[in-house]
Amino acid sequence: MVDIRILESRSDLLESQRVFRAAMVGLPTLQVTEDEIASLREPGRTYGAFDGDRLVGTTDSARGTLTLPGGARVPHLAVTHVGVLPTHTRRGVVSALLRRQLRDARDAGGVVASLRASEAVIYGRYGYGVATSSVSAEVVTARASVRDEAVSSGTVRLVEDGDVFDVQAGIVAAHPSSRPGTITRLPVWWNASRLRGRTDTGPVWNAVHSTGGVDDGYVRYRPRDPRTWWSGNDRRVVVEDFHAPDDAVFADLVRFLLRLDLVDRITFPALPVDTVLPLLMHDRRSVRLDRTEDETWLRILDVSAALSARTYGAGDPVTIAVQDPDLPENAGTYAVAPDGVRVVDAAPDLTVHVRDLASVLLGGTSWSALVTAGLAQGEPAAADALFRTASAPFAGVGF
């Protein structure tokens, strides 16, 4: 049986980094010193699983907010660096780490937690469900041009001087997206970006969008393979980071990217599944939407608080019975109506595990889909009307 402890010393935090990277196998090398590791971890948020004196597993997190339908931002725990050494897999180490982490987060007043899953069959057993998805896109520049009548709001300039991450962090903080699923980009995230930037030897470019002289969006991009840039006939640019709080900023940044010379294709690794990108183009076939992948795996820590914080569409009230074996205080029946949420003692219209409630909380999945898949039981029509959102949820940032 492993012993779960909170890691505090820099040497322990650095060892947790090594454990995680050994567990992940395929991550690129990232050299981190004891001085640097402290800037990449929130104090008191890194857990270690010990077999005797040996650290064999780890997880950590950082605190921020997540945007719900209607714009409310609730306390959010960004869970990351979950890993176990190959010598100790399938011994319950991950279960011990994650259940301790979730219990502590709930007791501290957390409302939701989320992570990015390396495997799709692990995290549902701890109450995480897929709440947002993303789609990748490729633009063939020879065929692509933005419609003249498409929205526009400002200008775009290249930024090369100073700390571009400070500029970008300021833009995100001042002009956050209102899309459901948006999470705050935390100091540890920006610190990790700076660290990768210092060790990156390839060309990277940054452009900033301004409306009325105020910076409100940006794009970071790089050539996929600089070695073949001069002689190649398939020169590709990959968009590494893209922040556009509204469609007008998005359209202007796309216009900028299409003005890049010597580029045959532009790749967007992750966009919302309802992205407007194809509609912006004169030739919509210049855009190929490719793989759709799960993005946010959401864990509801406080069902009552999460349901009460979001807004709902017009429709009849529904009663929803929620099951949650790991956090039993969440279990109960909730009456959900356009004017609010309350706990009731009544027969439910729908019954669902907290894992699958996470899938519908942000509007990324319908209740009808859950019932069809056997993941919820009951009549879904009224709940579909209440939980429907105007835009697909999307986080747009990894961690």
C-alpha positions in Angstrom: 0.0 0.0 0.0 1.5 3.4 -1.0 1.6 6.4 1.2 0.2 9.6 -0.2 2.0 12.9 0.8 2.0 16.5 -0.3 5.4 17.4 -1.8 6.9 20.6 -0.6 10.7 20.6 -1.1 12.2 21.5 -4.5 14.0 18.2 -4.7 10.8 16.3 -4.2 9.0 18.5 -6.8 11.8 17.9 -9.3 11.6 14.1 -8.6 7.9 14.3 -9.3 8.7 15.8 -12.7 11.0 12.9 -13.5 8.4 10.4 -12.4 5.8 11.9 -14.6 8.0 12.1 -17.7 9.1 8.5 -17.1 5.5 7.4 -17.0 4.5 9.3 -20.2 7.4 7.7 -22.2 7.0 9.8 -25.3 7.3 13.4 -24.1 10.2 15.5 -25.5 13.1 16.2 -23.2 12.6 19.2 -20.9 15.5 20.1 -18.6 14.2 21.7 -15.4 16.3 22.8 -12.4 15.3 22.9 -8.7 15.1 26.7 -9.0 12.8 26.4 -12.0 10.5 23.7 -10.7 9.1 25.9 -8.0 7.7 28.3 -10.6 5.9 25.4 -12.3 4.0 24.1 -9.3 1.5 25.8 -7.0 2.6 25.3 -3.3 0.8 22.5 -1.6 -0.8 21.1 -4.8 1.6 18.4 -5.8 0.9 14.9 -4.4 3.4 12.0 -4.3 2.8 8.3 -3.8 5.6 6.6 -1.9 6.6 3.0 -1.7 8.7 3.2 1.3 11.1 6.1 0.7 10.7 5.9 -3.1 8.4 8.3 -5.0 6.5 6.1 -7.5 3.6 8.2 -8.6 2.4 11.8 -8.7 -0.3 14.3 -9.6 -0.6 18.1 -9.2 -2.9 20.9 -10.0 -3.4 24.6 -10.1 -6.4 26.8 -9.1 -8.3 29.1 -11.5 -11.8 29.4 -12.9 -14.0 27.7 -15.5 -16.7 29.6 -17.4 -20.2 28.0 -17.4 -23.0 28.7 -19.8 -24.3 32.2 -19.0 -20.8 33.5 -18.2 -20.4 32.7 -14.5 -16.9 31.6 -13.5 -16.6 29.0 -10.8 -13.5 27.7 -8.9 -11.7 25.3 -11.1 -8.8 22.9 -10.4 -6.6 22.2 -13.4 -5.3 18.7 -12.8 -2.1 17.6 -14.5 1.1 15.6 -14.4 -0.6 12.3 -13.4 1.8 9.5 -13.7 3.1 6.3 -12.1 6.4 4.6 -12.7 6.1 1.4 -14.9 7.3 -0.6 -11.9 4.2 0.3 -9.9 1.4 0.4 -12.5 -1.9 -1.5 -11.9 -1.5 -1.4 -8.1 -4.1 1.2 -7.3 -1.5 4.1 -7.2 -3.4 6.4 -9.5 -6.7 5.6 -7.7 -5.1 6.6 -4.4 -3.6 9.8 -5.8 -6.7 11.0 -7.6 -9.3 10.2 -4.9 -7.2 12.0 -2.3 -6.8 15.0 -4.7 -10.6 15.1 -5.4 -11.5 14.8 -1.7 -9.1 17.6 -0.7 -10.4 19.8 -3.5 -14.0 19.3 -2.6 -13.3 20.0 1.1 -11.5 23.2 0.1 -14.6 24.6 -1.7 -13.8 23.5 -5.2 -16.7 23.4 -7.7 -15.1 21.6 -10.7 -11.8 20.0 -11.8 -10.6 19.1 -15.2 -7.7 17.4 -17.0 -6.5 16.3 -20.4 -6.6 12.5 -20.6 -3.7 10.5 -22.0 -6.0 7.5 -22.2 -9.8 7.5 -22.6 -10.6 4.6 -20.3 -9.0 5.7 -17.1 -10.6 8.8 -15.7 -14.3 8.0 -16.0 -13.9 5.7 -13.0 -13.1 8.8 -10.9 -16.1 10.8 -12.1 -14.5 12.7 -15.0 -16.5 13.0 -18.2 -15.8 14.5 -21.6 -17.3 18.0 -21.5 -15.6 19.7 -24.5 -14.2 18.6 -27.8 -11.9 20.2 -30.4 -11.5 19.8 -34.1 -8.2 20.3 -36.1 -8.2 22.2 -39.3 -6.0 22.6 -42.3 -6.2 25.6 -44.7 -4.8 25.4 -48.3 -3.6 28.9 -48.7 -3.6 28.9 -52.6 -7.4 28.4 -52.4 -8.2 30.4 -49.3 -9.3 34.0 -48.9 -11.6 35.6 -46.3 -14.9 36.9 -47.6 -14.9 40.7 -48.1 -18.1 41.0 -46.1 -16.8 39.0 -43.2 -16.6 40.8 -39.9 -13.5 42.8 -39.0 -12.5 44.9 -36.0 -8.9 46.1 -36.0 -5.3 45.6 -37.0 -2.6 43.0 -36.5 1.1 43.6 -35.9 4.1 41.3 -35.3 5.6 41.4 -31.8 9.3 40.5 -31.4 10.6 42.7 -28.6 10.4 42.1 -24.8 8.6 39.2 -23.1 5.8 38.3 -25.6 4.3 36.0 -22.9 3.7 39.0 -20.7 1.9 40.7 -23.6 -0.2 37.6 -24.2 -1.0 37.0 -20.6 -2.2 40.6 -20.3 -4.4 40.2 -23.3 -6.0 37.0 -22.0 -6.6 38.5 -18.6 -8.2 41.7 -20.0 -10.2 40.1 -22.8 -11.2 36.6 -21.8 -13.4 34.4 -24.0 -17.0 34.1 -22.9 -17.4 30.7 -24.4 -18.5 27.9 -22.0 -15.5 25.8 -21.0 -13.0 28.6 -21.0 -10.4 28.2 -18.2 -8.1 30.8 -16.8 -4.5 30.5 -17.9 -2.6 30.4 -14.7 0.9 31.7 -13.8 2.3 28.2 -13.7 1.1 27.7 -17.3 2.8 30.9 -18.5 6.0 30.0 -16.6 6.0 26.6 -18.4 5.6 28.4 -21.8 8.5 30.7 -21.0 10.7 27.8 -20.0 9.9 26.0 -23.3 10.5 29.2 -25.2 14.0 29.7 -23.6 15.0 26.2 -24.7 13.4 26.3 -28.2 15.8 26.7 -31.0 13.3 26.8 -33.9 11.7 29.9 -35.3 8.5 31.1 -33.6 6.5 34.1 -34.5 3.9 36.1 -32.6 1.3 38.6 -33.8 -1.1 40.7 -31.8 -4.5 42.0 -32.7 -5.7 45.5 -31.6 -9.1 47.1 -31.7 -9.1 50.9 -31.3 -5.5 50.8 -30.1 -6.2 48.2 -27.4 -4.5 44.7 -27.7 -7.3 42.1 -27.5 -6.1 38.9 -29.3 -3.0 37.1 -30.6 -1.6 34.2 -32.5 1.7 32.3 -32.1 2.8 30.2 -35.0 5.9 28.4 -36.4 7.0 26.5 -39.5 6.5 22.8 -39.2 9.8 21.8 -40.7 12.3 24.7 -41.2 14.9 22.3 -42.8 12.9 22.0 -46.0 11.6 25.5 -46.1 13.6 26.8 -49.0 13.3 23.8 -51.3 10.0 22.3 -50.2 6.7 22.5 -52.0 4.6 21.7 -49.0 5.6 24.4 -46.5 3.3 24.3 -43.5 2.8 26.7 -40.6 1.4 25.3 -37.3 -0.7 27.6 -35.1 0.6 26.9 -31.6 -1.6 29.3 -29.6 -4.6 31.4 -30.7 -6.6 33.8 -28.5 -9.6 35.5 -30.1 -12.3 36.6 -27.7 -14.9 37.1 -30.5 -15.4 36.2 -34.2 -14.2 39.6 -35.4 -10.8 39.2 -33.8 -10.7 35.6 -35.1 -11.4 36.7 -38.7 -8.7 39.4 -38.6 -6.1 37.0 -37.3 -7.0 34.5 -40.0 -6.6 37.3 -42.6 -3.2 38.0 -41.2 -2.1 34.3 -41.4 -3.3 34.1 -45.0 -1.0 37.0 -45.9 2.1 35.0 -44.9 4.3 34.4 -48.0 5.9 31.0 -48.8 3.2 29.1 -46.9 1.2 26.3 -48.6 -0.8 25.1 -45.7 -1.8 26.4 -42.2 -2.7 23.9 -39.5 -4.9 24.7 -36.5 -4.4 21.8 -34.1 -7.5 22.7 -32.0 -10.6 24.8 -32.7 -14.1 24.7 -31.3 -16.3 22.1 -33.1 -18.6 24.8 -34.3 -15.7 26.9 -35.6 -16.7 29.6 -38.1 -13.5 29.1 -40.1 -15.0 27.4 -43.2 -17.8 30.0 -43.5 -15.2 32.8 -43.5 -13.8 31.6 -46.8 -14.9 32.3 -50.4 -14.0 28.7 -51.1 -15.1 26.7 -48.0 -13.2 23.6 -49.4 -10.0 25.5 -48.8 -10.5 24.4 -45.2 -10.5 20.8 -44.2 -11.8 20.0 -40.8 -10.0 16.9 -39.7 -9.9 15.0 -36.4 -12.4 15.7 -33.6 -10.9 14.8 -30.2 -11.9 15.0 -26.6 -10.5 18.1 -24.9 -11.8 18.8 -21.4 -12.4 15.9 -19.1 -14.5 17.5 -16.3 -15.1 16.4 -12.8 -17.9 18.1 -10.9 -16.8 18.5 -7.2 -20.0 20.3 -6.0 -23.0 19.4 -8.1 -25.4 21.8 -6.4 -22.9 24.8 -6.9 -22.2 23.8 -10.5 -25.8 23.4 -11.5 -26.8 26.6 -9.7 -24.1 28.8 -11.3 -25.0 28.2 -14.9 -28.0 29.6 -16.8 -30.7 27.6 -18.6 -33.0 27.9 -21.5 -36.8 28.2 -21.4 -38.7 25.1 -20.6 -40.3 22.9 -18.1 -38.4 22.0 -14.9 -36.7 18.6 -14.6 -35.6 16.5 -11.7 -32.2 14.8 -12.0 -31.0 12.1 -9.7 -27.2 12.1 -9.5 -25.0 9.2 -8.5 -21.5 9.9 -7.1 -19.8 7.0 -5.2 -16.5 8.9 -4.5 -18.1 12.2 -3.3 -21.4 10.9 -1.8 -22.4 14.4 -0.7 -23.1 15.1 -4.4 -25.6 12.2 -4.6 -29.2 13.4 -4.5 -32.1 14.6 -6.7 -31.9 18.1 -8.1 -34.8 20.1 -9.5 -33.5 22.2 -12.4 -35.6 25.1 -13.8 -34.9 28.3 -15.7 -35.1 30.3 -12.5 -32.8 28.1 -10.4 -31.8 24.7 -8.9 -32.8 23.1 -5.6 -32.4 19.7 -3.9 -35.7 17.9 -3.7 -37.1 14.6 -2.4 -39.0 13.5 -5.5 -39.1 10.9 -8.2 -36.5 11.8 -10.9 -37.2 12.5 -14.5 -33.6 11.5 -15.3 -30.9 9.4 -13.5 -27.2 9.9 -14.2 -23.8 9.3 -12.9 -21.8 12.5 -12.0 -19.3 11.5 -14.8 -22.0 11.8 -17.4 -23.6 14.9 -15.8 -20.2 16.5 -16.5 -20.7 15.8 -20.2 -23.9 17.9 -20.4 -23.1 20.6 -17.9 -21.4 22.9 -20.5 -23.7 22.0 -23.4 -21.2 19.8 -25.2 -23.5 16.7 -25.2 -27.2 16.4 -25.2 -29.3 14.5 -22.7 -30.8 12.7 -25.6 -27.4 11.4 -26.6 -26.7 10.2 -23.1 -30.0 8.3 -23.0 -29.4 6.8 -26.4 -26.0 5.6 -25.2 -27.4 4.1 -22.0 -25.5 6.6 -19.9 -28.7 8.2 -18.5 -32.1 6.9 -17.9 -35.4 8.8 -18.3 -37.1 11.2 -20.7 -34.6 13.7 -22.1 -36.6 16.3 -24.0 -37.2 18.8 -21.3 -33.6 18.6 -20.1 -32.3 19.1 -23.6 -34.2 22.4 -23.9 -32.9 23.6 -20.5 -29.2 22.7 -21.0 -28.9 23.7 -24.7 -26.2 26.4 -25.4 -25.7 28.9 -28.2 -22.1 27.9 -28.8 -20.1 24.7 -28.4 -18.0 24.7 -25.2 -14.2 24.9 -25.7 -11.2 25.5 -23.5 -8.6 26.1 -26.1 -5.6 25.6 -23.9 -3.8 22.5 -22.6 -2.1 22.1 -19.2 
